[in-house]
Amino acid sequence: MTQAQASDLRVRLARPSELEWINARYAEIRFLPSTAADLIAIAEIGDQRAGIGRVVPIDASTGELGGMYVLPAFRGQGIAKAIVGFLVEYTDRTLLYCVPFASKSAIYEGLGFGRVENACAIPAKIREKLDWCGRTHEEPVRLLEMRTR
């Protein structure tokens, strides 16, 4: 990405009409689909969609940040970090869990996520997500958390 392109990076909320495109991208990489209840962000470079991410509601104060996907042509440019920053800033959830692939966990830790302190308090939906990841993906995952306020 050139300097001019970097200045064109914009992260915004997804529109309901984009849910089909979002879920087609997630299907390509074997991620769970999004629903209209999710807080979904789209990163754009100029007029091209470059990446997506979401916060899935768990309960009134808890969410799961995930679904980070940067399209291949735009990787290595800090787009995932921009999406995470946008979602953390925009969410109304005070506790976010994150289940990144182990090879990507340092990115999230660098953005303020840390290892889960109380494994007994993990919501059932997060445990289910961990189990699903273990069955679906070959790469191991980590469980991280962040207080947003």
N, C-alpha and C positions, 0 to 999 in steps of 0.2 A: 504494500500500500504506500503510495507516495504521500508526501506531506499534505498536498492538496486534498487527497482522499481522506486522510486522517481527520482533517478539519471538517469533513462532511459526515463524520460519524454522528448518528443521532439514535437515541433509544427512546421508544415511545410505547404506550399501551397498545396492545393488539385490539383490532376492531372485531366484533362478533363475526363479521363476514369473512375473516381470515382464519377462522378455526379449522376449516377443511384443509387449507394449505399447511397450517401448523401440524395438524395430526398426520398429514401425509409425510411430512419430514420426520416426525417421531416414529412412524411405522417403518420408514427406511432404516432406522438405526435401532429398532426393537426397544423403543421407550414406550411407556404407557401413554395413552392418549390424554389430551387435556379436555376439560369441560368448561362450560361457560362460567362456572363458579371460580375457576382459577384466575389468579392475577397473572397475566401473560404479557411479557415484554418482547418487542421486536427491535433488533438493532438494524439500522440501515446505513449504507454508504451511498450517498447521493440518492438515487431512486431504486437501488437494489437492496433487497432483504439480505442481510449478512448473518443473522443469528437470532436465536430465540431462547427464552428461559421462562420460568414460572414459579409462583408460590401456590402450592395446593393447600387449601384450608384443612386443618385437622380438627380444630375446635375454635371457639371465639378468640382465643389468645395465641394459638399455636398454628404454625404452618410448616410445610416442607418446601424448601427452596430446591429446585432441581430442573430437570429437563433442559439443561444447558447444552445448546448445540450451535456451533458456528459452522456455517457452510464451508466446504473445503477451500474455496478460492479466497476466503477471508481469514484463514487461521493464522495465528502467531502475531496478531496485531492488537491484542488487548481487548478484543470485543467481548469475550466472556466476562472479563473483569468489569467492563462498563455495564453489562446486563445485570450482573450480581449487584453492583453498586446501586443501580436504578431500582431494582426490586427491594433491596434492603431499605432504601430511602422511602419508597412508595408504600410498602406494606403497612397494614394496621396491626399486624401480629407482633407480639412482644417477644415471642420465642420462636426461632426458626431452627429446624433440623435440616441437615443436608446429608445426602448419601452419595458422595462422589466416588468415582473409581479411585482406587488407591493411588494410581499414578498421577491423579489430578488433585489429591487432597491438599498438597502444599499451597496450591493457588487459593483455596478457600481459607486455609489457616492464615495465609498472608492478608486476607481480607477481613479477618476478625473472628472466624469460626474456630472453635476449639473442640477438643475431645469431650465426649459426653461425661459429665461429672457423676450423674446418678442414673445408672443403667436401669434401676428398678422403676424409675418414673417415665420411661419411654412409652409413649402412647401406642396402643395396639396397632393403629394404622401404620406407624413407623416400623414396628416389628414386622408387619406384613410386607412392607416395601423391602426391607432387608432380606426377608425370605425370598421374595419374588426376584430380586436382583441376583441372589445366589443361584437360583434355578435357571435364570434367563441368560446371564452374561458370564463369560469365562473369567474375566478380570475381577479380582476381589474388590470390595467396596469398603469404605470407612464410614462411621457414623460421627458426624460433627454437629455442634449446636452453636447458636449465637443469641444473645439477648439484644434486642434492637433498641430498647429504651431503658 
